[in-house]
Structure formats: structure tokens, C-alpha cells
Amino acid sequence: MDPLQNLDELCAVKEFKEVQVDPVGIREGILLDDLIEQIELLIHADGVSVAVSPETVMEGRGQHAGQPQPRPLAVPQPRETAKCAQQSVLHNVFRSGSISGQADRQRVKVVEMGPDPSLELLMRYLRLRHNHLRRSGRFITKDDFWRPVYCTASPFGGYNGGQMAPFLTDQVKTYAREIGFDLVGVTTADPLFDDGTRLQQWVAGGMHGEMAYVARHAPQAAAPAEVAPGARSIVVVGLAYRWDVAEPTPQDGLRGRASSYAWGDDYHEVMVSKLGRLAAFLVEHGATLARYYVDTGPILDRAVAHRAGLGWFGKNTMLITKTGHGSYVFLGEILTDLMLDPDTPAEGSCGRCRICLDQCPTHAIVAPFVVDARRCISYLTIELRGWIPQELRPLMQTWVFGCDVCQDVCPHNVLVKEGLHQEFAPRRDVPFPDLVELLHIDEPTYQERFRHSAIKRAKRQGLRRNAAVALGNLGDPRAIPALRSALDDDDPVIRGHAAWALGRIGGPDASAALAARLTTEADTQVADELTHAHAESQGQKVG
């Protein structure tokens, strides 16, 4: 059914009277308290509660008084009339141009249908908006009211279940928190021009390394409406994951480190389950589009989260949230065709602090807000396949999956809330895995141990390779037997990195093992690694 038809028939069956409203003085810059009072007088005049306006009297614009004008909003069916009251009144006042200072008059047909609670929702919205605008230190403008206020059948094609945008937005946020999200905000699906430009420059500089999908998605990553055609709003959510765990002692054996986001269950699975429920809620409330991602889609997660008010960018490019979770937060988003009330972008600053830049082990943060992924330990241990550049291996410390250094040293993460979600509780031996065991882990054990874990992203070869590098950086002779055994591995990448580790540890035993393998090694790249490692193990300068 066409939502714009049958307006005259609807009005014809009701007794109504015409009232003249002259909103002189309602103009840009008016204090919202005064505006609320004027609208209250309008919508409660003579005890009526529903208003529609099929025509506008325009004056001073070369048009004849009483000439019918395009209907800004029509009522689709009788049962929706009351729900559209707030839209009609606001639309008539603001779209007439009178808020810009022009003294146009509105002829408003007021249908007498008695008190309507939807008007209370309108006033609630106005007061909430007032508080928000007052905090931001600016006056009301047309955009503050026209865009987020609408009812069931919108002339722009949206369908919102007969609710005002701010009221529905509140419902969405409440439900998001009920199902377990710690943070929720809303932004528009408008392009992210500045962020898109920076992404393109970053890719052009080759800083994405071998992540071809980043370059492939870059052209549309800053245009959410292209990712999901028809999207008007983005609901952005955050889930805190930080847990505390005791550091290992020397008696615990040869241990590596894994990033804290991978200690528990795979966050993709946890987030997707919750996002699916939230998306279903949006559909139940009128959405025909509710597409969600957890860092799996071509969209700038942290940029939309910033614009939705969840947090601001630190110099390490992480999103620093405003609510006591620091940067230890998983992000997800739902692109929807509902027009929800957007939040204000978050504000924050690192000031002169540059701890993350100075403490990054590989100096991957090449400038404030710029990370060269090719040097980042997270990239090297997770995304990079095959050989790790020799010059970066000594800088990787004992990280075998990801890296938390730039987060752990950040002052904003000193007092973060921990242990909020049991799904992310540390699994046994995951935060500080046994490196010898990891170096020789077989496929069945790998699949079972890391079932439903984000660590599987690195693949079995990657974890074994990373374990070899970590053992080399530990420099503990107890690792020599395991590394000597790895020189006979079927995988040349494992053999080569084991050789490098033995060279780092050095000593007669390591040197002998390298020399023996060098006589039988057929792979050219592995042989080169063996040659350099053997020289280093004997204390010789490697060119």
C-alpha cells in the first residue's frame, strides 16, 4: 500500500478544525527551552494531540496564499495517525523555512483524537536532545530535528515500526547492553572521507604488507553505504576482553607469549552470536537491512566506532574507549536501513605522550597514528606467511601470536576493568604457551587444542615458526635438543627458523647441529640460513 495515499479520505472521516500557527521567532539559534515550550503549546492546543498538514501557506515568495504545496509527510492508515503526530508538527514547523528566520505561516489541520502518549515521547526526545546540545556548546539547527525524527511510513523509504528515531535508538542500545555488549553507539552510513584518504595513502606506501585483502577493499572501506546498499545507520558495539593472569616463572619451562585477545574463546564466534541477536531485533523493529561484521568486512571498524562515540584514536592507532575498558575491546557493527539517532564522535587526546612509539619492540609505529604493518609483531606472527625477515626476528621477543606491548604501556589502560566476560577467560597454557611443545605440535593436537580459538588464524606452520623464533630470543640452551630435532622437519620454513634460533643460542652443541645439517640440506634458502646461523653460533660476525 502506498503510504502517501488516502490522506484526504482519512481526514474526511474525522471532525477537524483548522488553526493558524504563526511561528515567527522560531529561527536558527533559538534556545531549545523556548522552542520546546512553543511546540508544547502547539501540540497541546485545545487538548488535541494529532496534527497533519496537507498544505502550507507561503508568503513573500511569489506564491499565492493558500496554494497547495507538496505534502511533507502523509499518514498511511488510520491506526498510524496518532503515531505520526509528532512528525507532522515538527515537519511543518521546521521544513517551512521558518526556522531559518522566514516568517512563513503554517495551516495545520488538527484532528481531535484525544491524548496520545507518543507526544510524551516527542517531548522526551527534545529534552534529551537539549541536554546533548547544551553539553556540546552549540545551538539547535534544522538538522538536529528533521533527520532523526520520523514515524512508521517515511517518504524516504524507511520503515521504522511507528516509533521515533530517538526512542527506537534508545531501545536498540538498551537491548544491546541486555545481551552483553559493554559499549554501543550509533553513527550514520555517510562516507568516512578523511579516514578513507589516510587508508589509501597507507596502502600506497605498501604498509599493508602482504595483506592483499586490505588493498582490495580499500576503495570501498570508507563508504559504508557501498558495502551495504541502502544502509542509513550503523550500530557499533564493543565487548571488553581483558583478563589478568600471572606471569610464568623460570621453573615453568620455556614459555612464549600470546596476545590477550586470544586467551579465551574466538571473539568472532562470541561477537557474531550477539550481533545476530541484535540484528534480529532491528529486523523485528522494521529494518529490511541488518548486515553485521566483526573485523571481517570491508569497513573501517575503528573509524565508525570513533564516529559513533565509542572512543578515540590513540597514537598506536588503537581505539581508546571512554568507559574504563581502555583499548582492550572487540568491535562489531551492524549496517541497517533504519534511520537512528547518531551519537557525537568521541573526543580524546594522547597529549605529548609517545610511550607506545618508544616502547614498540620493532619500531612499527613509525609516526603518531601510523603503523607500518610490515614491522608489527602482530602482522609478523599472524598475517605473514612463510619467512620472517631476519633483521626483525631478534626484535620479536617471545611473542608467538600477536603483541600487546603498545597497549600494555598505554597510560589509558592502567585501570581497565578485567574479567567481565567468562568467554574470554584464559585457557590453560594459552597466554604463555610451552614453546617446545608448540614447536613440535602435530596437526590433530593443533586442531583440538585451538578449537574455537582465534589463534588458529596464524595456522599451524605459523605457530611453529614463531615458536622457533621465540626460543632463539630466549637464548636458553635447554631449547637446543628441540631445535636440533626441528632441523630435520619436512617443512623448510621450520628448518630455516630453527637454524636461526640455534645460531642465536650459540655454543658448541648448537654449532655442531648446524654443521651436521648443512652437509645434507638441499633447500637453497634453508642452506643460507644454516650458513649464517653456524657462523653466528661460533661468535663470528655475520655479514
C-alpha distance (Angstrom), angle and dihedral (degrees) to the residues before:
residue distance angle dihedral
M1 . . .
D2 3.77 . .
P3 3.82 105.2 .
L4 3.81 91.2 -149.4
Q5 3.80 97.7 57.4
N6 3.80 131.1 90.2
L7 3.80 95.2 29.9
D8 3.80 93.1 130.2
E9 3.80 91.5 46.4
L10 3.77 90.0 51.1
C11 3.80 93.0 51.1
A12 3.79 92.2 43.9
V13 3.79 93.4 63.6
K14 3.78 92.4 53.1
E15 3.76 129.3 71.1
F16 3.74 107.4 -119.1
K17 3.75 140.8 164.0
E18 3.77 132.1 -152.5
V19 3.77 121.2 -120.4
Q20 3.77 127.3 -172.6
V21 3.77 116.3 -129.1
D22 3.77 118.4 -168.9
P23 3.81 106.8 -172.1
V24 3.77 95.3 -170.8
G25 3.77 108.3 159.6
I26 3.78 94.6 31.3
R27 3.75 97.3 116.4
E28 3.72 141.4 134.1
G29 3.78 111.7 -65.2
I30 3.81 96.2 31.6
L31 3.77 114.8 141.9
L32 3.77 109.3 -104.1
D33 3.80 93.1 -130.6
D34 3.82 88.7 64.0
L35 3.77 92.5 44.6
I36 3.80 92.4 51.6
E37 3.79 89.6 52.1
Q38 3.81 92.3 51.2
I39 3.80 92.7 48.7
E40 3.80 91.2 47.2
L41 3.78 89.3 53.7
L42 3.76 90.0 50.0
I43 3.78 99.5 48.8
H44 3.78 95.8 40.0
A45 3.81 96.4 44.6
D46 3.80 111.3 135.6
G47 3.82 90.3 -6.1
V48 3.80 94.1 -70.9
S49 3.76 121.9 139.8
V50 3.78 109.8 -175.9
A51 3.79 127.5 66.2
V52 3.78 134.3 177.1
S53 3.77 127.8 175.3
P54 3.80 119.9 -159.4
E55 3.80 92.6 172.2
T56 3.77 140.8 33.5
V57 3.80 128.4 -153.3
M58 3.78 107.4 -134.4
E59 3.79 119.2 -163.8
G60 3.76 131.9 -169.5
R61 3.79 95.1 14.7
G62 3.78 102.7 96.3
Q63 3.81 92.8 -95.1
H64 3.77 127.9 119.8
A65 3.73 117.9 -108.5
G66 3.74 110.8 -104.0
Q67 3.78 95.1 22.4
P68 3.81 108.1 146.3
Q69 3.78 114.4 -110.5
P70 3.81 130.3 -161.7
R71 3.76 111.9 -74.2
P72 3.78 109.9 -109.8
L73 3.78 92.0 -158.2
A74 3.76 134.1 -1.2
V75 3.76 132.1 -161.2
P76 3.79 111.9 -112.7
Q77 3.80 100.7 -155.6
P78 3.82 138.4 -9.2
R79 3.79 96.7 -98.5
E80 3.80 89.8 57.2
T81 3.80 96.1 49.8
A82 3.78 96.0 94.4
K83 3.78 91.7 46.4
C84 3.76 91.4 56.2
A85 3.79 95.8 51.6
Q86 3.75 96.5 95.8
Q87 3.79 91.7 48.1
S88 3.78 93.6 50.6
V89 3.77 95.0 50.9
L90 3.76 95.7 44.8
H91 3.75 92.4 43.2
N92 3.78 92.6 52.0
V93 3.78 93.6 49.1
F94 3.77 99.5 43.1
R95 3.78 104.8 32.6
S96 3.79 92.0 50.9
G97 3.77 90.2 76.4
S98 3.77 91.7 -117.3
I99 3.76 91.1 118.1
S100 3.77 86.9 63.5
G101 3.79 89.7 60.1
Q102 3.81 101.2 -90.6
A103 3.79 115.3 132.9
D104 3.79 98.5 -133.8
R105 3.78 118.4 155.3
Q106 3.75 125.1 -133.8
R107 3.79 124.7 -145.3
V108 3.78 104.1 -152.3
K109 3.79 122.4 -169.3
V110 3.77 106.1 -145.9
V111 3.78 116.9 -158.4
E112 3.79 113.4 -154.3
M113 3.80 106.2 -132.1
G114 3.77 103.5 138.0
P115 3.80 132.2 -113.7
D116 3.78 116.9 -18.0
P117 3.82 125.0 -164.9
S118 3.80 90.9 -147.6
L119 3.79 87.7 75.5
E120 3.75 89.1 60.1
L121 3.79 88.0 54.8
L122 3.78 88.3 53.4
M123 3.76 93.1 54.2
R124 3.78 90.7 44.4
Y125 3.79 88.8 55.2
L126 3.79 93.0 48.3
R127 3.78 91.8 52.3
L128 3.79 92.8 46.8
R129 3.78 89.3 49.2
H130 3.77 90.0 48.0
N131 3.78 92.0 55.8
H132 3.78 91.1 47.2
L133 3.79 93.9 50.0
R134 3.78 92.6 44.7
R135 3.81 90.3 54.5
S136 3.79 90.4 50.5
G137 3.81 90.2 50.3
R138 3.80 100.1 -125.9
F139 3.77 140.3 108.9
I140 3.76 130.2 -107.8
T141 3.81 119.4 -87.0
K142 3.78 132.9 -174.2
D143 3.79 91.9 -98.1
D144 3.78 91.4 58.7
F145 3.78 89.8 68.1
W146 3.74 112.0 21.2
R147 3.79 101.4 55.7
P148 3.80 103.0 46.9
V149 3.81 98.4 37.4
Y150 3.78 115.9 82.0
C151 3.77 141.2 123.2
T152 3.79 140.1 -137.8
A153 3.79 102.7 -56.4
S154 3.78 110.5 36.6
P155 3.81 120.2 -166.5
F156 3.79 85.6 -137.4
G157 3.78 92.6 66.1
G158 3.79 100.7 -103.0
Y159 3.77 123.7 127.1
N160 3.75 116.8 -153.5
G161 3.75 108.3 173.8
G162 3.80 94.4 -103.6
Q163 3.78 93.8 -68.5
M164 3.76 133.1 122.6
A165 3.81 114.5 -106.9
P166 3.83 94.9 -117.9
F167 3.79 92.1 48.1
L168 3.80 92.3 48.3
T169 3.79 90.0 44.3
D170 3.80 89.6 55.2
Q171 3.78 89.6 50.1
V172 3.80 92.0 50.7
K173 3.79 92.1 50.0
T174 3.78 92.8 46.6
Y175 3.78 92.2 50.7
A176 3.81 91.8 46.6
R177 3.79 89.7 56.8
E178 3.79 91.8 44.2
I179 3.79 91.5 58.8
G180 3.77 91.8 50.5
F181 3.79 111.3 -88.3
D182 3.79 114.1 140.2
L183 3.79 95.7 -157.9
V184 3.78 132.7 31.5
G185 3.77 132.1 171.0
V186 3.77 139.3 158.2
T187 3.77 132.1 -133.2
T188 3.76 136.0 167.3
A189 3.78 125.5 -95.3
D190 3.79 89.7 -119.7
P191 3.82 117.4 134.6
L192 3.80 120.0 -84.2
F193 3.77 95.8 -134.9
D194 3.81 100.5 172.1
D195 3.78 94.5 42.2
G196 3.79 90.8 47.0
T197 3.80 91.2 52.5
R198 3.80 91.5 50.8
L199 3.80 90.9 48.6
Q200 3.79 91.9 51.7
Q201 3.81 91.0 49.5
W202 3.80 90.7 47.9
V203 3.80 92.1 51.7
A204 3.81 91.6 44.3
G205 3.80 87.7 56.4
G206 3.81 90.1 55.5
M207 3.80 92.5 -120.2
H208 3.80 92.1 135.7
G209 3.78 89.4 71.5
E210 3.80 113.7 -163.8
M211 3.82 94.6 -16.5
A212 3.78 94.0 117.4
Y213 3.80 92.0 172.1
V214 3.81 89.4 65.9
A215 3.78 92.1 57.3
R216 3.79 90.9 43.0
H217 3.80 93.4 53.2
A218 3.80 97.6 37.8
P219 3.83 96.7 93.5
Q220 3.81 93.0 60.4
A221 3.80 101.5 25.7
A222 3.81 91.6 93.7
A223 3.81 94.1 47.8
P224 3.82 108.6 69.7
A225 3.80 92.7 177.8
E226 3.79 88.7 60.7
V227 3.78 91.6 50.4
A228 3.81 89.8 52.2
P229 3.82 110.7 18.3
G230 3.78 110.9 -141.5
A231 3.80 94.5 27.5
R232 3.81 114.3 144.0
S233 3.80 102.2 166.3
I234 3.78 138.8 26.6
V235 3.78 122.1 -146.7
V236 3.81 107.6 -154.3
V237 3.79 121.9 -164.1
G238 3.77 135.9 -174.4
L239 3.79 133.2 -157.6
A240 3.81 120.9 -164.6
Y241 3.80 115.2 -134.4
R242 3.79 108.8 174.4
W243 3.83 118.5 130.8
D244 3.77 130.0 170.6
V245 3.80 122.3 -123.9
A246 3.79 133.4 174.6
E247 3.79 118.5 -103.1
P248 3.82 115.4 -113.6
T249 3.80 121.0 -106.4
P250 3.83 126.7 -137.3
Q251 3.79 87.5 -102.3
D252 3.81 89.2 62.5
G253 3.80 90.9 71.7
L254 3.79 131.4 -121.7
R255 3.79 104.4 -22.1
G256 3.77 134.1 -178.8
R257 3.78 130.2 -164.8
A258 3.79 134.5 -112.6
S259 3.78 126.8 -164.4
S260 3.80 112.7 -96.0
Y261 3.80 93.5 -121.5
A262 3.83 88.5 69.3
W263 3.80 98.5 47.8
G264 3.79 95.4 96.5
D265 3.79 137.0 25.1
D266 3.78 120.4 -25.6
Y267 3.79 104.7 -79.7
H268 3.80 90.8 -147.0
E269 3.80 90.5 64.7
V270 3.81 93.8 43.7
M271 3.80 93.8 47.2
V272 3.80 95.9 42.5
S273 3.79 91.3 53.6
K274 3.80 91.6 54.1
L275 3.80 94.3 40.4
G276 3.79 89.7 52.9
R277 3.79 89.9 57.1
L278 3.80 91.9 47.0
A279 3.80 91.4 48.1
A280 3.81 89.7 51.5
F281 3.81 88.3 52.4
L282 3.80 90.0 54.6
V283 3.78 91.2 49.9
E284 3.79 90.7 49.9
H285 3.80 87.4 55.0
G286 3.77 96.7 52.0
A287 3.80 107.8 -76.4
T288 3.77 118.0 140.7
L289 3.81 90.5 -176.7
A290 3.80 124.5 48.4
R291 3.79 109.3 151.7
Y292 3.79 116.5 167.5
Y293 3.79 137.0 -165.4
V294 3.79 138.9 -173.6
D295 3.83 102.8 -160.8
T296 3.79 86.3 -54.9
G297 3.78 100.9 100.4
P298 3.79 134.6 71.2
I299 3.78 94.6 -96.6
L300 3.80 134.1 108.5
D301 3.80 99.3 -112.5
R302 3.78 98.4 -173.7
A303 3.80 93.4 43.3
V304 3.81 93.7 55.2
A305 3.80 90.0 42.7
H306 3.79 89.7 54.7
R307 3.78 92.1 49.0
A308 3.81 89.9 47.7
G309 3.80 89.7 57.4
L310 3.82 99.0 -109.6
G311 3.77 96.1 123.0
W312 3.78 148.4 -45.6
F313 3.78 134.8 -101.4
G314 3.78 120.1 -90.1
K315 3.78 121.3 -153.5
N316 3.80 87.7 -100.8
T317 3.86 86.7 61.8
M318 3.80 90.8 -114.8
L319 3.80 119.3 132.2
I320 3.80 108.8 -111.5
T321 3.77 109.0 -155.1
K322 3.77 124.4 -142.8
T323 3.80 99.5 -136.8
G324 3.78 107.7 71.3
H325 3.80 98.5 -82.7
G326 3.78 97.0 98.2
S327 3.77 112.1 -162.3
Y328 3.81 95.4 -38.8
V329 3.80 93.0 104.2
F330 3.79 134.3 117.7
L331 3.81 114.3 -138.4
G332 3.77 131.4 -148.5
E333 3.78 135.2 166.2
I334 3.78 141.6 -160.7
L335 3.79 119.9 -150.0
T336 3.79 110.1 -151.0
D337 3.78 140.5 171.7
L338 3.81 91.4 -131.8
M339 3.78 113.6 108.5
L340 3.78 103.1 -130.0
D341 3.78 129.3 179.2
P342 3.84 106.8 -92.4
D343 3.78 123.2 -134.6
T344 3.77 125.1 -129.7
P345 3.82 115.9 -96.5
A346 3.79 112.8 -99.6
E347 3.77 120.3 -104.0
G348 3.78 127.2 -148.4
S349 3.76 143.0 125.9
C350 3.79 142.4 -148.8
G351 3.76 89.5 -146.9
R352 3.77 111.2 -161.4
C353 3.78 93.6 -27.2
R354 3.80 114.6 126.2
I355 3.80 101.0 163.8
C356 3.81 92.7 125.7
L357 3.80 91.5 53.5
D358 3.79 93.0 48.7
Q359 3.81 96.4 43.2
C360 3.80 99.1 45.7
P361 3.83 102.9 117.6
T362 3.81 94.9 -142.8
H363 3.82 96.9 32.4
A364 3.79 89.0 -119.3
I365 3.82 92.7 151.5
V366 3.77 93.0 80.1
A367 3.82 93.9 176.2
P368 3.80 136.3 -4.1
F369 3.81 107.7 -63.5
V370 3.83 92.6 4.7
V371 3.81 122.8 103.7
D372 3.79 121.0 -177.5
A373 3.78 100.0 -145.2
R374 3.78 91.2 -159.9
R375 3.80 88.8 70.8
C376 3.79 98.7 36.1
I377 3.82 115.7 110.4
S378 3.80 90.5 -141.0
Y379 3.78 90.0 58.0
L380 3.81 93.6 42.8
T381 3.81 94.3 50.7
I382 3.82 99.2 38.3
E383 3.77 115.6 19.6
L384 3.80 102.2 30.3
R385 3.78 114.4 86.3
G386 3.77 122.8 -158.1
W387 3.79 123.6 0.2
I388 3.79 124.5 21.6
P389 3.82 112.3 -143.9
Q390 3.81 108.9 -98.7
E391 3.79 94.2 -131.2
L392 3.82 91.7 58.8
R393 3.80 99.1 46.3
P394 3.83 96.3 80.3
L395 3.81 89.5 53.2
M396 3.80 96.2 54.3
Q397 3.82 94.5 80.9
T398 3.83 109.4 -163.3
W399 3.80 98.9 -40.2
V400 3.80 112.2 136.2
F401 3.81 98.0 169.9
G402 3.77 122.9 25.2
C403 3.78 126.2 -40.8
D404 3.81 134.7 -107.0
V405 3.80 101.0 -172.4
C406 3.82 97.9 109.9
Q407 3.80 89.3 48.5
D408 3.80 97.6 42.1
V409 3.82 92.8 53.5
C410 3.82 94.4 45.7
P411 3.82 112.6 111.5
H412 3.80 90.0 -143.3
N413 3.81 89.2 64.5
V414 3.79 97.0 54.3
L415 3.81 97.2 97.3
V416 3.79 103.0 27.7
K417 3.78 120.7 150.5
E418 3.79 113.0 -103.6
G419 3.78 138.0 -161.0
L420 3.81 96.9 21.7
H421 3.80 98.9 139.7
Q422 3.77 123.4 42.4
E423 3.81 91.2 -153.8
F424 3.79 88.8 71.4
A425 3.80 96.6 46.8
P426 3.82 109.9 131.5
R427 3.77 114.9 -91.4
R428 3.78 119.2 -137.2
D429 3.82 113.0 -77.2
V430 3.80 93.8 -5.4
P431 3.83 102.3 106.4
F432 3.83 91.1 49.2
P433 3.80 107.9 17.2
D434 3.78 123.9 -164.8
L435 3.80 102.5 -103.1
V436 3.80 97.2 -154.4
E437 3.78 90.8 51.2
L438 3.81 90.7 46.7
L439 3.80 92.7 48.9
H440 3.80 91.5 58.6
I441 3.81 100.8 32.2
D442 3.80 112.2 140.9
E443 3.78 125.8 -140.8
P444 3.86 99.0 -100.6
T445 3.80 91.7 47.8
Y446 3.80 91.1 46.4
Q447 3.80 92.1 51.5
E448 3.79 93.5 47.8
R449 3.79 98.0 41.9
F450 3.78 95.8 49.0
R451 3.77 99.1 37.0
H452 3.83 109.0 144.2
S453 3.81 90.0 6.3
A454 3.80 129.3 127.1
I455 3.80 88.1 -137.2
K456 3.79 89.6 81.3
R457 3.80 86.2 75.0
A458 3.82 88.8 79.9
K459 3.82 92.5 55.3
R460 3.80 123.8 -135.8
Q461 3.79 94.3 -83.2
G462 3.79 91.1 51.6
L463 3.80 93.7 51.4
R464 3.81 92.6 48.4
R465 3.80 91.4 47.7
N466 3.81 90.7 48.5
A467 3.81 90.8 49.2
A468 3.81 90.0 55.3
V469 3.81 91.7 51.8
A470 3.82 91.3 47.1
L471 3.82 91.0 51.2
G472 3.78 89.6 51.7
N473 3.79 91.1 51.5
L474 3.81 91.7 48.7
G475 3.80 87.8 57.5
D476 3.80 92.4 -156.8
P477 3.85 114.9 152.0
R478 3.81 88.8 -145.3
A479 3.81 86.6 77.8
I480 3.83 94.5 60.3
P481 3.85 97.6 90.1
A482 3.80 92.4 51.4
L483 3.81 92.6 45.6
R484 3.82 91.6 46.1
S485 3.80 88.4 55.1
A486 3.82 90.5 49.0
L487 3.84 89.2 59.2
D488 3.81 86.4 74.9
D489 3.82 94.6 50.1
D490 3.81 118.5 129.9
D491 3.81 91.1 -127.1
P492 3.82 113.2 80.9
V493 3.82 91.3 -155.2
I494 3.80 90.2 59.1
R495 3.83 92.2 45.4
G496 3.80 92.0 50.0
H497 3.81 95.9 48.9
A498 3.81 91.5 44.0
A499 3.80 88.1 53.9
W500 3.80 90.8 51.4
A501 3.83 90.2 50.4
L502 3.79 92.3 51.4
G503 3.79 89.5 50.9
R504 3.81 89.7 53.3
I505 3.82 92.6 50.8
G506 3.78 92.5 44.8
G507 3.77 128.6 176.0
P508 3.81 133.0 117.7
D509 3.81 96.6 -65.1
A510 3.79 94.0 50.9
S511 3.80 92.0 43.8
A512 3.80 92.7 51.0
A513 3.79 92.5 49.7
L514 3.79 91.5 51.0
A515 3.79 93.8 47.6
A516 3.79 92.0 50.3
R517 3.77 93.6 51.0
L518 3.78 93.0 45.1
T519 3.83 90.7 65.1
T520 3.81 92.2 60.7
E521 3.82 104.9 30.4
A522 3.81 112.3 119.4
D523 3.81 99.6 179.6
T524 3.81 111.0 93.6
Q525 3.81 96.7 -147.8
V526 3.79 93.1 46.2
A527 3.81 90.2 47.8
D528 3.80 89.2 53.6
E529 3.82 89.9 51.2
L530 3.80 90.0 49.5
T531 3.79 92.6 50.4
H532 3.80 93.8 51.2
A533 3.82 92.5 42.7
H534 3.80 92.7 49.8
A535 3.78 91.4 52.6
E536 3.80 91.6 47.8
S537 3.82 92.0 48.1
Q538 3.78 88.9 58.8
G539 3.76 92.6 50.5
Q540 3.77 93.9 -106.2
K541 3.78 121.3 144.7
V542 3.77 110.6 -103.6
G543 3.81 114.6 -144.1
